[in-house]
Amino acid sequence: MYDVIVIGTGPAGYTAALYCARYNMDVLQIGKKPGGLISEAPDVCNYPGFENIRGMELSNKMEKQVKELDVEVVYDEVVNIDGKDLSFEVEAKRDSYRTKKIILATGQERRKLGLEREGELSGRGISYCATCDGPLFGGKNVGVVGGGDAALASALLLAEHAEQVYIFYRQDEFFRPEPVRIEEVELEENILPVFEVNVDELIGEEKLEAVKLDNDEVYEIEGLFIEIGSIPNSELAEELGIETTENSYVKTDEERRTDVPGIYAAGDVIDSPLKQVVTAAGQGAEAAATAYEELKKQESKIN
């Protein structure tokens, strides 16, 4: 029986596990992969202590810090949760675990374009991670779909490898990126924004060869990187009957309690205005502190 199981291995999950360990709680952390979405970020330039750091490097540092505190970290997928406060059964694909408290830090996943053959061409020209796949496109023409900060950051990373980078965006200007990103994009000669268009069709048999836009223009590219936002991984929360917003983000109070006793939530999966590493980490710390205080009070009553 663990004191706390943290579900999620992104910044919120790592921070929650870190704080639980420092509170001398018996904690298990379960996640699908190290780092969550931050591991795919080309550069993180706004996390205190690092002027500029690759997302994967930052997540590796977080994982290392947690493991040095003897936190048990399991990479698996949680498929079901049963029980109630002080006695939950957490079922993953490979094993099951019991815990008194749960912190949900399941984050978000990349939004898809929803085009025909998108899944078929994934890994064959279609990508959702410029950090992972950018080096594969050295000297080639590629495109980025999106107009936010993540899209511009990906375009800048791709410009280090590709011959030409097109940014396809449906509006007539970029959507609230950091001003420095726009300046950097404008300085890159091999980045060309294409505004007021949508990617309408993916062309290619065995791999991506071109895209057709909704204005009937065709761009010959070998890579297309999708950066159109994310959706919360809130399926577990919804199955538990936890209250969520219309967009499926988990609702919490200021101390990261959900409306189900014994379950807390933090990071990109919750209803908070700013989706950043620094806010996710702070929320993970808050969830751990609340879980610790409530567990201590409950156990003192039992004893």
N, C-alpha and C positions, 0 to 999 in steps of 0.2 A: 504494500500500500504506500504509494508516494504521497507526499504532502501536496505537491503541485505537478501537473503535467502541462507543459507549454507546447501548444500545437502551432508550429510555424518556425522556420529557420531563416527569417529575414532580420532586419535591424530591431524590430519590436520584439520578436521572439528571443533573439540573442540577449537583448538588454533585460528582458523579463527573467530569463534563466540566470543571468549574471546576478541580478539583485536577489533572486530567490536563494541562490547559493550563498551569497554574502549574509543573508538572514539565517543561515544554517538550516534551511529547509531541504528536505529530500526531494530533489526535482529531476524530472525526466523531460527532455526536449525531443519532439518528433517533428520532422519536416520532410517534404518531398525531395528537396535538393539544397545544398549549402547556399545561403545568401539570399534566396528568393529573387525578386526582380532586380534588386540592387546589383547583383552579380553580373547583370547584363548591361549595366550603365557604362557608357564609354568613359566618362569622367565625372567625378564628384568634386565640385569646386566650392561647396558651401557647407561642408561639415567641419565644425570647429577642430582645429589642430592639424588640418591638412589643407595646404593651399590648393593642391590638385592631386587626386588619387583615383586610380581605376576602381570601378565598382567591385570587381572581383577581388582586388587586393584588400579593399576595405572590409568586405564580408569575410575574407580569410582571417584577417586580424581579429574580427569579432568572434569567429568560431574558435580560434586559438585561445583567446582570453577566457572563454567559457569553459573549454576543455581543461585549461590549466587549473580551474577551480573544481575539477573532478565532476563536472556535470556530465551525466550520461546523455549523449546525443545519438538518436536513432534516425536514420534516413529511411522513411517508410511513409505510406499514405494512410491517414486515419479515415476509416469508412463508416464508423458508427460510434455513437456515445449513448450510453444508457445510465440510469440511476438518478440520484439526487444529491444535494449538498452533503459533503463528507463521505460519500460513497458512490463514486462514478466508475463505470467500466468503459474504458477506451479501447475500441477494437481497430487495429490497423491490419493491413493486408497480411503481414507475416506473424503478428503476435497480438496479444491482448494485455492490458495493463489496468490496474486499479489505482484510484487517486481520490484525495479529499477535495481538491480544488482544480479548476481548469482555467488556463489563460489562452484564449483564442487569438492568435496572431498570424492568421492564414493569408493575409495580404491580398494581392490582386493578380490577375493574369491578363495577358495582352488581348486587346480587342482585335477581332478578325475583320477583314474587308467583307467577307461573305460572298465572294465571287466564285463562280463555277471553276473547278479544278484548283482552287487555292490550296486545299489540303493535299491534293495529289502532287502539286509542284513545291510543297514545303520541303526545304532541304535541297531542292533542285532549282534554286533561283529565288524562291520566296523565303524570306527570313524575318524574324522578329527580334533579332539581336545583332546589331552592328558590331559590338565588341567581339562576339563569338565568331562571326562569319565574314567580317569586313576584309581581313587579310586574304581571303580566298578570291577576291575580285581585283587583284592587282592588275592595273593597266586596262581594265574593262569599264564599260559604261553601266551605271547603276542608277536606280531611282529610290527616293524616300517618299512615302506617303504620310502626310501630316504637316501641321504648321505650328506646333507648340515647341516648348523648350527641348523636349526629348528628341523631336524630329530634327531640329537644328543641330543638336549635339551629335546625333548619329551621322548627319550629313558631313559635319566637320571631321569626324573620325574616318568616314569613308573616303573623304578627299585626300587623305594621306596615302591611300592605296589605289583608288580608281582613277581612270583617265578622265571621266566626266560623271558628275553627280547631279541629277535632276531632283528638285523637290516639288512634288505634285501636291497642291493644296486647293481645297474647294472654295476658300474665301479669297478676297482681294488683297489681304495682307496677313502676316503671321499672327497667331493667336497668343498674345501676351507672353512671349518668351522674355528671358532676361535681356535687357538692351545690349549687353556685351556680346550675346550670342549673335544678334543681328549684325553687329559690327564685324564680328569674325567671319560670318558667312559672306558679307559683302566684299571682304578682302580676299576671299578665295576665288581665284580665276576659274577653277574647274567646278564651281558650284553654280547651278542655274535654277532659280525658282521659276516655277510655272504655276501661275495663280488661276483661280476660278475654273478649275477642272476637277473631274473625278476619274479615277481609273475604272474603266468600264469592262475591259476584257483582258485576260491573260493569254498570250500567244506563245505557242511552243509545244512540241510533242514530248520528247524525253526530258527537256528542261526548258526553263523560261528563255524566250528569245526576244520578246517585245511586249509592250502593253499598248492597248488602244484606249484613248481617252473619250470622254463623252462629247467632245467636240470633233470626233472622228480622226484626230491626229494620232499617228502611230510613232512610238519612240522605241528604237531598237536598244534594248538593255538586257543584260544577263543576270542582273540581281535587282530585286525589289524588296526594300526594307519597310515593314509596316510599323508606323509609329502614330496610331490614332487613339491612344489612350488605353485604359484598362477597365476591367470590371471586377468587383469584389468577389473573393472566394468565400462566400457566406453560406454555402449549402449546408454545412454542419450546423451553423447557427439557426438556419431556417427550419431544419429537421427537429431541432430541440425546442422550437417554438419561441425562440428569442425574437424580440421586437426588432424590426429593421425598417429602413426608410423605403420610399417608393423605388429607389434605385438599388435596393438590396444591401445597403450599408448597415452594419450593426449599430444599434443605438446603445450608448453607455451614459452613465452619469459622469461627473467631473473626476471621480475616483476610479473610473473604468469598470464599474459594475454593470453587468447586463441586468435585464429584468428576471433572469433565472438565478436563484440563489446558488452561490458557489462557482459561478462562471463569470469570468471577466474577459475583456477584449481590448486589443490595442493595435495600433498601426494602420495600414492602408485599408483594412477591412472595416474599420469603424467610420461612423459619420463625423468626420472632422474636416474643416475647410482646407487645410494645408497638408498635402501628401508629400512629405519630405523625410529624408533619413533622420534628421534631427528631431522632428516631431514624433516620428514612430518610436524612436529610442526613448524619448521622454514618457510617452504613453505606456511603453513596456515597463518602465520603472514604476510608474504610478500603479499599474495593475498588480505588480509584484508586491508593492508596499501594502496595498489594500488587502490582497490575499493573505499576506502575513499577519496583519493586524486582526483580521476577522478569524483566522484559524487559531491564533493565540487566545482570543477571547472565548471562542467556542470550546477549546480544550481545557481552559481554566474552569469553565462551568462544569464540564464533565468530571474533572478531577476534584 
